[in-house]
Amino acid sequence: MNLQTFKIYEPAGGAEGPAPGQLEHTAMAYSEAVHKAPLTLGQAATDAPAAGWVKKLSVVDGVLYAVADFSDLLAQAVIAHRVRYVRARFYSPSSPTNPKPGYWYLRDVVFVEKAPGGDAGAAFAELPINRPGFLRRAAASAQDSAAFAESIRAGVEPDRALLHATALAIQRQGAWVPYATAVLQAQEQLAAADASRQRMQGANDPAREAFAAAASDYQLATGASFGEAVQELYPLFEGQR
């Protein structure tokens, strides 16, 4: 995941949405299970593939903020300043398509390069592109990962290829972490796997050694940790004993 927190809406003259006293209700009403609001590139992109999803909403000092999972495509567009503003669009409380009638409910968040002038521009919020840490970690992580992948294509030993694959698997699990952090976690996992494998092979039991080799192969093929590989294969191993 690439989770980012940013302002999406502030009640103003040209903005169609909840009034100041309704913001908390809008935030509390939001539920991914009811309707997951997509992030879209361009105002006409309602039918385009989502560039991310809103996870939750919160209100701070009369402003509505979103915590959203950015796709790599959207993250790179923001980093390159191809999009700089967002507009939150809502279902009105009386809309027949509102998933939670009676509340202003977030429909989607649109990302655009420029905000219109005049009253219409009041509906748009500027992305915090220069805020320390905003999307910089995604950019640095992408560069680190790409450099490592390129070195593998150039002929890196299998151990480093496994380290890279394990780090990518860690990034896909749960909350997003920078690539450098994922590599450190991968090193710890692989070290623990080596220790477990050595303990199993040190028993001088051919069956245990075969099982350790099978678990290692499964780990390499799937990106799972050695412990996960053991849990997955052990029932099969026991059934053959």
VMD Tcl script that draws the C-alpha trace (Angstrom):
set ca {
  {0.00 0.00 0.00}
  {0.99 3.60 -0.61}
  {-1.15 5.44 1.94}
  {-1.29 9.23 1.81}
  {-3.26 11.76 3.86}
  {-4.39 14.95 2.14}
  {-7.09 17.63 2.15}
  {-9.99 16.97 -0.21}
  {-12.74 19.43 0.75}
  {-13.45 22.62 2.63}
  {-16.94 24.18 2.65}
  {-16.90 27.29 0.49}
  {-19.14 29.31 -1.81}
  {-18.54 27.32 -5.00}
  {-18.25 23.88 -3.44}
  {-21.14 21.42 -3.68}
  {-21.06 19.24 -0.61}
  {-21.56 19.11 3.13}
  {-21.84 22.29 5.16}
  {-19.43 22.88 8.07}
  {-21.82 21.29 10.55}
  {-22.21 18.20 8.35}
  {-18.56 17.31 7.84}
  {-18.30 14.98 10.84}
  {-21.39 13.09 9.67}
  {-19.87 12.68 6.21}
  {-16.63 11.35 7.69}
  {-18.41 8.91 10.02}
  {-20.79 7.73 7.29}
  {-17.97 6.70 4.95}
  {-17.44 2.95 4.72}
  {-15.42 0.95 2.21}
  {-17.88 -1.90 2.65}
  {-20.79 0.34 1.55}
  {-19.13 2.30 -1.25}
  {-15.39 2.59 -1.79}
  {-14.65 6.00 -3.34}
  {-12.13 5.81 -6.20}
  {-9.35 8.26 -7.00}
  {-9.62 9.29 -10.65}
  {-7.38 11.15 -13.08}
  {-9.40 13.89 -14.80}
  {-12.96 15.05 -14.21}
  {-14.40 12.96 -17.05}
  {-12.77 9.78 -15.81}
  {-15.77 8.33 -13.96}
  {-15.62 5.10 -15.98}
  {-11.83 4.84 -16.11}
  {-9.90 2.37 -13.94}
  {-9.39 3.71 -10.43}
  {-6.01 5.27 -9.68}
  {-6.44 4.44 -6.00}
  {-9.08 4.20 -3.28}
  {-10.12 6.21 -0.25}
  {-9.66 4.21 2.95}
  {-11.15 6.61 5.50}
  {-12.12 10.24 6.13}
  {-11.43 12.62 9.00}
  {-12.17 16.24 9.91}
  {-9.54 18.64 11.21}
  {-10.29 22.33 11.84}
  {-13.33 22.33 9.57}
  {-11.53 20.61 6.67}
  {-12.23 17.12 5.30}
  {-9.16 14.92 4.85}
  {-8.82 11.54 3.14}
  {-6.47 8.67 3.80}
  {-6.10 6.99 0.43}
  {-4.10 4.25 -1.23}
  {-2.33 5.72 -4.28}
  {-1.56 3.54 -7.29}
  {1.96 3.78 -8.73}
  {0.50 5.61 -11.76}
  {-1.11 8.28 -9.60}
  {1.93 8.63 -7.33}
  {4.19 9.24 -10.31}
  {1.73 11.76 -11.81}
  {1.76 13.75 -8.55}
  {5.55 13.54 -8.21}
  {5.94 14.82 -11.79}
  {3.45 17.67 -11.05}
  {1.10 16.42 -13.79}
  {-1.71 16.74 -11.24}
  {-1.74 19.37 -8.51}
  {-5.37 19.74 -7.37}
  {-8.18 17.50 -6.17}
  {-11.93 17.81 -6.08}
  {-14.15 15.71 -3.85}
  {-17.52 14.83 -5.37}
  {-20.43 13.72 -3.21}
  {-23.80 12.05 -3.41}
  {-26.37 14.48 -2.07}
  {-28.45 13.29 0.92}
  {-31.55 12.94 -1.29}
  {-29.87 11.31 -4.31}
  {-31.55 8.02 -5.29}
  {-28.09 6.51 -5.88}
  {-26.68 7.58 -2.51}
  {-25.44 4.43 -0.71}
  {-26.27 6.08 2.64}
  {-29.33 8.31 2.15}
  {-29.60 11.27 4.48}
  {-25.86 12.09 4.43}
  {-23.50 13.76 2.01}
  {-21.52 10.67 0.97}
  {-18.15 10.76 -0.83}
  {-18.51 9.53 -4.43}
  {-14.97 9.99 -5.73}
  {-11.88 12.24 -5.62}
  {-10.76 13.74 -8.92}
  {-7.12 14.71 -9.61}
  {-6.46 17.48 -12.15}
  {-3.52 19.61 -13.27}
  {-5.23 22.99 -12.91}
  {-8.16 24.30 -10.91}
  {-10.68 26.55 -12.68}
  {-10.88 30.19 -11.77}
  {-13.71 32.01 -10.02}
  {-16.22 30.38 -7.71}
  {-15.77 27.00 -9.40}
  {-12.19 26.88 -8.14}
  {-13.41 26.88 -4.54}
  {-14.35 23.21 -4.93}
  {-10.71 22.25 -5.51}
  {-7.98 21.66 -2.91}
  {-4.27 21.90 -3.69}
  {-2.20 18.80 -3.06}
  {0.58 19.23 -0.45}
  {3.28 18.43 -3.01}
  {5.95 20.34 -1.08}
  {5.03 18.93 2.34}
  {8.01 17.01 3.74}
  {7.49 13.29 3.22}
  {4.43 13.54 0.96}
  {5.03 10.89 -1.73}
  {8.79 11.35 -1.50}
  {9.13 7.96 0.11}
  {7.24 6.40 -2.82}
  {9.58 8.08 -5.30}
  {12.72 7.01 -3.45}
  {11.40 3.50 -2.97}
  {10.57 3.16 -6.67}
  {14.07 4.31 -7.62}
  {15.73 1.90 -5.17}
  {13.61 -1.02 -6.35}
  {14.20 -0.24 -10.02}
  {17.97 -0.01 -9.48}
  {18.04 -3.34 -7.66}
  {15.92 -4.99 -10.36}
  {18.25 -3.65 -13.05}
  {21.27 -5.08 -11.22}
  {19.54 -8.47 -11.12}
  {18.95 -8.36 -14.87}
  {22.63 -7.55 -15.29}
  {23.59 -10.76 -13.51}
  {23.33 -10.72 -9.73}
  {23.83 -13.87 -7.66}
  {20.65 -15.81 -6.77}
  {20.81 -14.82 -3.09}
  {20.37 -11.15 -3.96}
  {17.57 -12.01 -6.40}
  {15.79 -13.84 -3.56}
  {16.35 -10.85 -1.26}
  {14.79 -8.53 -3.86}
  {11.80 -10.84 -4.40}
  {11.23 -11.15 -0.65}
  {11.41 -7.36 -0.19}
  {8.78 -6.85 -2.90}
  {6.55 -9.45 -1.23}
  {6.86 -7.54 2.07}
  {5.86 -4.29 0.35}
  {2.71 -5.97 -0.96}
  {1.66 -7.06 2.53}
  {-0.25 -4.74 4.86}
  {0.78 -1.10 5.23}
  {3.22 0.20 2.63}
  {6.88 0.45 3.68}
  {9.85 1.99 1.82}
  {11.93 -0.42 -0.25}
  {15.01 0.06 1.96}
  {12.96 -0.92 5.03}
  {11.52 -3.92 3.18}
  {15.05 -5.08 2.32}
  {16.06 -4.97 6.00}
  {12.97 -6.95 6.95}
  {13.67 -9.41 4.13}
  {17.22 -9.92 5.40}
  {15.85 -10.75 8.86}
  {13.32 -13.18 7.41}
  {15.90 -14.94 5.24}
  {18.38 -15.16 8.12}
  {15.69 -16.75 10.30}
  {14.83 -19.12 7.44}
  {18.48 -20.15 7.08}
  {18.70 -20.86 10.81}
  {15.52 -22.95 10.70}
  {16.75 -24.81 7.65}
  {20.09 -25.58 9.28}
  {18.34 -26.90 12.41}
  {16.18 -29.17 10.31}
  {19.05 -30.41 8.19}
  {21.26 -30.91 11.26}
  {19.00 -33.71 12.48}
  {20.55 -36.14 9.93}
  {17.06 -37.22 8.95}
  {16.74 -37.61 5.14}
  {12.99 -36.92 5.30}
  {13.52 -33.70 7.27}
  {16.26 -32.61 4.86}
  {13.96 -33.26 1.89}
  {11.21 -31.26 3.58}
  {13.61 -28.34 4.25}
  {14.66 -28.37 0.58}
  {11.01 -28.40 -0.54}
  {10.19 -25.49 1.79}
  {13.13 -23.51 0.37}
  {11.92 -24.14 -3.19}
  {8.39 -23.06 -2.22}
  {9.80 -19.92 -0.59}
  {11.76 -18.99 -3.71}
  {8.80 -19.62 -6.02}
  {6.20 -17.68 -4.04}
  {8.11 -15.05 -2.07}
  {6.72 -16.50 1.17}
  {8.78 -16.57 4.35}
  {10.36 -19.89 5.33}
  {7.90 -20.16 8.22}
  {4.96 -19.65 5.85}
  {6.39 -22.28 3.51}
  {6.67 -24.76 6.40}
  {3.07 -24.11 7.45}
  {1.85 -24.61 3.88}
  {3.81 -27.81 3.17}
  {3.84 -29.53 6.55}
  {0.35 -31.10 6.21}
  {1.43 -32.64 2.88}
  {4.68 -33.84 4.44}
  {2.88 -35.48 7.36}
  {0.44 -37.17 4.99}
  {3.29 -38.93 3.21}
  {5.07 -40.20 6.33}
}
mol new
graphics top color blue
foreach p $ca { graphics top sphere $p radius 0.5 }
foreach p [lrange $ca 0 end-1] q [lrange $ca 1 end] { graphics top cylinder $p $q radius 0.2 }
display resetview
